[in-house]
């Protein structure tokens, strides 16, 4: 998948491996994961399991639910 054929100075065909850079996608995934974990910690105290299963939770609009 990452093999690239290239001619050297003598005209011999050599296979080299060209591995794509993956720093930016990995950083993006790490930052977005930290944001989701922060949101989970923030909102897990607001929406507990007993509260979500209660009748009062149904009274909220769909956006807040």
N, C-alpha and C positions, 0 to 999 in steps of 0.2 A: 504494500500500500504506500509506503514511504520511499520506495526505491526509485532513484533517479539515475538514468544512464548518462554518462558524460565522457567525452573524449579527453584524454590527458595530452601532454606535450608530444608524446611519441606517436599519437594517433591510435592508441589502444583504448578500446571501449571499457570503461570502468563503471561499476555500480557503486553509487554512494547513497547513503540514507539521509533524507531530508525530513526531519521531524518538525511538525508545525509548532509554532509558539503557542503556549497555552496559559500564559500568565494573566492576561486581561480577563478571559472567561472565568478562570478560577477565582480571581479577585472579586469579580462581579457576583459569582455564586456565594462566596464567603460573606460578602457584605449583605447581600439580600437575605441569606440565612440568619445573620445576626439581627437584622431588622425584624424578620418574622418571629424570632425568639423573643425579642423585646416586646413586640405586640402581644404575643401569647402571655407573657408574664404580666403585662399591664391589664389585659382584659380578662384574664382568668380569675381575678379577684372580683370582677363585676358580675360575671356570668358563671355562677356556680351550678353544679348539677341539680341540687334541690330547687334553685330558683328557675332554671330552664324548664323543669318538669312541673312547676306550679302553674296555676291558672292566671296569675298576674303577668306572666311572661307573654301570654297570648294577647294581652291588651295592647302591647307595644306595636308600633307600625313595622312594616316589613324591613325598612332600612335599619332600624335600631336592632331588630332581631338578627 
